[in-house]
Amino acid sequence: MRFSSLQSPAGARIAARHGVTPGALDSMLLVENGMLYRKSTAALRIARLLRFPWWLGYGLIVIPRFLRDAVYDFVGRRRYRWFGTRDYCLVSQPGYERRFIE
């Protein structure tokens, strides 16, 4: 997997290539095999690529997208309150920079 900030030039180019307007850059996007996935679908498709137990989360894909996305948005609005923030960026960690585009 490779990552890019949606606000970076590379992220903006990728989003534009898939018809995502800058105003719609409010969630996670995943491009896999030329297909664009958003919000909970992107998160679950990423989860299935991870090690146990995270890949088990992909089973939630059977829940209708409108319900999954509502939960995704609910958690997204509260994530800093629940999980806090970090004083550093993981990109600066040795070995992580190769995972990021730009």
ABEGO torsion letter per residue (X at the ends): XBBBBAABAAAAAAAAAAGBBAAABABBBBBBGGBBBBEAAAAAAAAAABBOAAAAAAAAAABBAAAAAAAAAAAAAAAAAAAEBBABBAAABBGAAAABBX
